[in-house]
């Protein structure tokens, strides 16, 4: 007998990312988009009409709604803490679009509230749950490339007018790191199963003062090094390369990729063979994180093993340290 409870979701913040989540909820069993909320009533009404949602609310109304089980926070970064705290304080489970918060202090406070109230809380790093990512990690755990020594990631693009203002504006907690760099940092931490112990970084700031082009260099407790380049205003090769002692993996389009190559050299300078691997992902990759949230809540779990809260806080601490190196604070901090 299937005793899984259908989850009734609410969404706070109805920008581009909320549409992708609404679609993902419609594609997964046991999940219903029950209510949406915006500071602009007409926007909430239009969104509700488009997705046949029963209720278009204000923020206060959606957290007061007893029928809503979980809130997905999809507002701009600067509002994540405020919106998630409101939802948690009203007894709602919460999924927060990345970046989780603006800084580690805010992250620790949300985790404290969620644990105190015994509510589920997770950062929506949707890529972690993709089948291709999971298979890639399995290959690493199975030691198919030996001991990991180096991870190199480039991830950048011209973001376009729909996103550009938000990413350029420090008042909205913009910048390449919180929006794009976090994917690469999270990728490295996930593949290694640890947080960096040594952190060095530098950035170039854009015209409004947010980080536009950033480079990070990490050393992990295992000894593996990572070099990451990211930008919201530069067309870059979006690729991760993972170097081990007996092989290396090339993972193109690493945030959405389905194909990767294992170049096996067995500890020599000669590539003995190349294994091409394909693992298909759903066209809307958000479905996997929705399924993870549903599984966890129905199992009575308060966090996901795939992206535990302590790791989320740890990654926020990494980004805090880098911004401290740059002398960069958001105006509201």
Secondary structure, DSSP 4 states (H G I P E B T S, - for coil): ---PPPEEEEEE--SHHHHHHHHHHHHSTTEEEEEEE-SSHHHHHHHHHHTT-SEEE-HHHHHH-TT--EEEE-S-HHHHHHHHHHHHHTT-EEEEESSS-SSHHHHHHHHHHHHHHT--EEEE-GGGG-HHHHHHHHHHHTTTT-SEEEEEEEEE-B--HHHHHHHH-GGGT-SHIIIIIHHHHHHHHHHHTS-EEEEEEEEEE-TTSSEEEEEEEEEETTS-EEEEEEESBS----EEEEEESSEEEEEESTTT--EEEEEE-TTSSS--EEEEEE----SSTHHHHHHHHHHHHHTT-SS-STT-HHHHHHHHHHHHHHHHHHT---TT-
